[in-house]
Amino acid sequence: MRVVIAEDEALIRRGLELVLETGGHEVVAAVGDAEQITDAVARHRPDLVVTDIRMPPTHTDEGLVAALRVRREHPETAVVVLSQHVQRRYAKDLLARGSDRVGYLLKQRIADVGTFLADLERVAGGGTALDPDVIEVMVGRARHSESGVSSLTARQREVLALVAEGRSNASIAAKLFLTEKAVVQHVSRIYSALGLPPDSDTHRRVHAVILFLNRD
């Protein structure tokens, strides 16, 4: 996997390089400001861009804006944005063009190198990686609305959160110590409660759930 990294803090940028290179991936460019991201993507045509959201000069959302531009101009390139804090708007903006090849993770996840690399590889492979804290905010907001989420059981909300993270039924079963058959039953009931058509395809079902959770 060929990767472009965008991070203004030199130590974190170097740490990301080491994590990726140790994981067997090639860092084709590592830049320190958002303006260099699109140039690096155009020059190197990477499989994945990993960028901080808050970048110079204002340290607000320059990295996110650049990530959205990459998704628009280079849809074949996967994008993962990193943030210190959860912002539901960032998730909505990223997912506006669909859930394929996109991720939104908190920086603290980098410490779990194996999981972090697996998330990046899943996104580069066409999937989705949303931080559990991001999903918690989305599900929590939907739970207190007039949506079908409010009618779900606690276990169903757990399953829903893992579906929205991009996990397969097998992965959800292992995480919650359930059988795959039980997960399928939970997912079916969730779809019924949310008014979503059943679909066994992971990417499409993630997209459907995310669209539902992002409704205003």
C-alpha angles and dihedrals in degrees: 000000000000114000140191115204124201117189128137096206106083097209094051091044091053091045091054090049091053093046092051096042092048087051090058099259130127120238103207095180137007114193135182104213137043095241090067095054100080091043090052091048093049091048101043104025093215126194091230142020119205112191140169113236097222109061137155141315099033099007091223117105106325092122091052092049090051091048091052090050091052091051090051099043100031107030091167090066117085119224132207120181123200125209140175092221140029116259115177091202091061091055092048092050093049094047096045089094094045137280099271118113096000137117138176114193136167115242092239088071090070088077089069093065098182095051092042093053091045090053092050092048091049091053093046087051092058100272139112133257117189121173114249089236090055090051091047091056092047094047092044092053092047091047092061094046130079090267128118090257089081090064095054122106120242090257092049090052089052090052091045091053092052092047089053090051088061099254123153122236090257092053092048091049092052093046095050097033092243134131118257088242090058090050091051089052092049092048091050091052091046091053090050092050092048095043092240124144112248114254129173094201107105098212095048095045091049089050092050093050093046092050089052094048091048095055114120 
